[in-house]
Amino acid sequence: MRREVDLKEISDGKLYGLNDMVKADCNDCQGCSACCQGMGSSILLDPLDVHRLTVNLQKTFEELLAERIELNVVDGIILPNLKMSGETGRCSFLSENGRCTIHEFRPGICRIFPLGRYYDGRGFQYFLQVHECRKENKTKVKVRKWIDTPDVKKNEQFITDWHYFLVRLQELAAQNPGQENAKKISLFVLNSFFMTPYKKDVDFYEQFSERLAEAGTQLRI
């Protein structure tokens, strides 16, 4: 999801790498779940997020769509996001006592919060969102430790590749405007990267790279 905002208005003005220290540690949130409520359709899911959910919950993508996630149009492309429900718009994975029930395999956006990603045309760096988290007295933590992601360098390359693939798709959709064309592209993406399961015993990133290359050939981007 593209955000056309001034970084100075939403951050501390700094960009961070994996080995930098950042004041992001919320000390186990201590009962706060504000960031898990009222988020609308903003918690987008990438292919790895959905893969982790399907494997750990032992559900298909279609089963998740029936109760836990939903589809929305994002910059012209249909993508999945976490479903919010109830009067406060609670995340469907939030327990009654305000704890995340999928914390060990939570989506990437949730994993890095209150950090965000700043894309520079080649890759990305992290920035600290200073208005999003309500917790006070946050402490410093190394970015690598905070995002707590296995194979973190592979993960960052995956995130970069997925982001710029979506950018190219959005440009393709803009070059050939029309509801049918947009629908065709979206269905291709959903089927290629989300609905078709990834093999559990084969490295996810390798499978994703193969699908990405095939998609590039099929869509000619």
C-alpha positions as CSV (number, residue, x, y, z in Angstrom):
1,M,0.0,0.0,0.0
2,R,1.5,3.3,-1.1
3,R,1.6,6.1,1.4
4,E,2.3,9.6,-0.1
5,V,3.3,11.3,3.2
6,D,6.3,13.3,4.4
7,L,8.5,10.9,6.4
8,K,9.4,13.7,8.8
9,E,5.7,14.0,9.8
10,I,5.3,10.3,10.8
11,S,8.7,9.3,12.0
12,D,11.7,10.4,14.1
13,G,13.4,11.4,10.8
14,K,15.8,8.4,10.9
15,L,16.2,5.3,8.8
16,Y,17.3,2.1,10.3
17,G,19.0,-1.1,9.2
18,L,19.0,-4.6,10.9
19,N,21.9,-3.9,13.2
20,D,20.7,-0.4,14.4
21,M,19.2,0.2,17.8
22,V,15.7,1.7,17.7
23,K,13.3,2.8,20.5
24,A,10.5,0.3,19.5
25,D,10.3,-2.3,22.3
26,C,6.9,-2.0,23.9
27,N,7.8,-4.4,26.8
28,D,5.4,-7.1,25.9
29,C,2.6,-4.5,25.4
30,Q,1.5,-5.0,29.0
31,G,-2.2,-5.4,28.2
32,C,-2.4,-2.9,25.4
33,S,-3.9,-4.2,22.1
34,A,-4.7,-0.8,20.5
35,C,-2.7,-1.6,17.3
36,C,-4.8,-4.8,16.9
37,Q,-8.1,-2.8,16.7
38,G,-9.6,-0.3,14.3
39,M,-7.1,-1.0,11.5
40,G,-9.7,-1.4,8.8
41,S,-8.2,-3.2,5.8
42,S,-4.7,-1.9,6.3
43,I,-3.0,-5.1,7.5
44,L,-2.1,-6.5,4.1
45,L,-0.9,-10.0,3.8
46,D,1.9,-11.1,1.5
47,P,2.4,-14.7,0.2
48,L,4.7,-15.6,3.2
49,D,2.1,-14.4,5.7
50,V,-0.6,-16.5,4.1
51,H,1.7,-19.5,3.8
52,R,2.5,-19.3,7.5
53,L,-1.2,-19.0,8.4
54,T,-2.3,-21.9,6.3
55,V,0.5,-24.2,7.6
56,N,0.2,-23.3,11.3
57,L,-3.6,-23.2,11.4
58,Q,-3.9,-26.2,9.0
59,K,-6.4,-24.3,6.9
60,T,-6.6,-23.6,3.2
61,F,-6.6,-20.0,1.8
62,E,-10.3,-20.4,1.0
63,E,-11.0,-21.5,4.6
64,L,-9.2,-18.5,6.0
65,L,-11.2,-16.2,3.7
66,A,-14.4,-17.6,5.2
67,E,-13.6,-16.4,8.7
68,R,-10.2,-14.8,9.3
69,I,-9.1,-12.7,6.3
70,E,-10.7,-10.8,3.5
71,L,-10.0,-9.4,0.0
72,N,-9.8,-5.7,-0.9
73,V,-8.6,-3.6,-3.8
74,V,-5.2,-2.0,-3.1
75,D,-3.9,0.5,-5.7
76,G,-5.9,-1.3,-8.3
77,I,-4.9,-4.9,-7.3
78,I,-7.0,-7.3,-5.2
79,L,-5.0,-8.5,-2.2
80,P,-5.8,-10.2,1.1
81,N,-5.7,-8.5,4.5
82,L,-6.5,-9.4,8.1
83,K,-10.2,-9.2,8.9
84,M,-11.4,-6.8,11.6
85,S,-14.8,-7.3,13.2
86,G,-17.1,-6.0,16.0
87,E,-17.8,-2.5,17.1
88,T,-14.1,-1.7,17.7
89,G,-12.9,-3.5,14.6
90,R,-10.9,-6.1,16.5
91,C,-8.4,-8.3,14.6
92,S,-10.0,-11.8,14.0
93,F,-6.9,-13.3,15.8
94,L,-7.2,-11.2,18.9
95,S,-8.2,-13.1,22.0
96,E,-10.9,-11.9,24.5
97,N,-8.2,-10.7,26.9
98,G,-6.4,-8.7,24.2
99,R,-3.6,-11.1,23.2
100,C,-2.5,-12.2,19.8
101,T,-3.3,-15.9,19.2
102,I,-0.9,-16.2,16.3
103,H,2.0,-14.3,17.7
104,E,4.6,-16.8,16.7
105,F,3.6,-16.7,13.1
106,R,2.0,-13.2,12.9
107,P,2.1,-11.3,9.6
108,G,5.1,-9.2,8.7
109,I,3.4,-5.8,9.2
110,C,2.5,-6.9,12.8
111,R,5.9,-8.3,13.3
112,I,7.8,-5.0,12.7
113,F,5.3,-2.6,14.3
114,P,5.8,0.2,15.3
115,L,8.4,0.2,12.6
116,G,7.5,0.8,9.0
117,R,9.3,0.2,5.7
118,Y,10.7,3.0,3.5
119,Y,11.3,1.9,-0.1
120,D,14.0,3.8,-2.1
121,G,13.6,2.2,-5.5
122,R,16.1,-0.6,-4.9
123,G,15.3,-2.0,-1.5
124,F,14.0,-0.7,1.8
125,Q,15.0,0.5,5.3
126,Y,13.0,0.7,8.4
127,F,11.6,3.8,10.1
128,L,10.0,4.4,13.5
129,Q,6.3,5.4,13.3
130,V,6.1,7.9,16.2
131,H,2.3,8.4,16.2
132,E,1.0,4.9,15.8
133,C,1.9,3.1,19.1
134,R,0.2,4.3,22.3
135,K,2.7,2.7,24.7
136,E,4.9,5.1,26.5
137,N,8.5,4.6,27.7
138,K,9.5,2.3,24.9
139,T,13.0,1.0,25.2
140,K,15.8,0.5,22.6
141,V,16.2,-2.8,20.8
142,K,18.2,-4.0,17.8
143,V,16.0,-4.0,14.7
144,R,17.1,-7.6,13.9
145,K,16.0,-8.8,17.3
146,W,12.7,-6.8,17.2
147,I,11.4,-8.2,13.9
148,D,12.3,-11.7,15.1
149,T,12.3,-13.2,11.6
150,P,14.2,-16.4,10.6
151,D,16.5,-16.1,7.5
152,V,16.1,-12.4,7.8
153,K,18.2,-11.5,4.7
154,K,16.2,-13.9,2.5
155,N,13.1,-12.4,4.0
156,E,14.1,-8.8,3.2
157,Q,14.9,-9.8,-0.4
158,F,11.5,-11.5,-0.6
159,I,9.7,-8.3,0.7
160,T,11.6,-6.2,-1.8
161,D,10.8,-8.5,-4.7
162,W,7.1,-8.7,-3.8
163,H,6.8,-4.9,-3.3
164,Y,8.3,-4.0,-6.7
165,F,6.4,-6.8,-8.4
166,L,3.2,-5.2,-7.1
167,V,4.4,-1.8,-8.3
168,R,4.9,-3.2,-11.8
169,L,1.5,-4.8,-11.7
170,Q,-0.1,-1.5,-10.7
171,E,1.7,0.2,-13.6
172,L,0.5,-2.5,-16.0
173,A,-3.0,-2.1,-14.8
174,A,-2.8,1.7,-15.3
175,Q,-1.5,1.2,-18.9
176,N,-4.5,-0.9,-19.7
177,P,-7.3,0.6,-17.7
178,G,-10.6,-1.3,-17.4
179,Q,-12.4,-3.4,-14.8
180,E,-11.9,-6.7,-16.8
181,N,-8.2,-6.2,-17.2
182,A,-7.7,-5.4,-13.5
183,K,-9.8,-8.4,-12.5
184,K,-7.8,-10.7,-14.8
185,I,-4.5,-9.5,-13.2
186,S,-5.8,-9.8,-9.7
187,L,-7.1,-13.3,-10.2
188,F,-3.8,-14.4,-11.7
189,V,-1.9,-13.0,-8.7
190,L,-4.3,-14.6,-6.2
191,N,-4.1,-18.0,-7.8
192,S,-0.3,-17.9,-8.4
193,F,0.8,-16.6,-5.0
194,F,-2.0,-17.3,-2.5
195,M,-4.5,-19.9,-3.5
196,T,-2.0,-22.5,-4.8
197,P,-0.3,-24.0,-1.7
198,Y,3.5,-24.0,-1.2
199,K,5.2,-27.3,-0.5
200,K,5.9,-27.6,3.3
201,D,9.2,-29.5,2.8
202,V,10.7,-27.1,0.2
203,D,12.2,-23.7,1.0
204,F,9.4,-21.1,0.7
205,Y,11.7,-18.4,-0.8
206,E,12.9,-20.7,-3.6
207,Q,9.3,-21.6,-4.5
208,F,8.3,-17.9,-4.4
209,S,11.2,-16.9,-6.7
210,E,10.1,-19.6,-9.2
211,R,6.5,-18.3,-9.1
212,L,7.7,-14.7,-9.4
213,A,9.8,-15.5,-12.5
214,E,6.9,-17.4,-14.1
215,A,4.5,-14.5,-13.3
216,G,6.9,-12.1,-14.9
217,T,7.0,-14.2,-18.1
218,Q,3.2,-14.7,-18.2
219,L,2.4,-11.0,-17.6
220,R,5.4,-9.7,-19.6
221,I,6.7,-7.4,-16.9
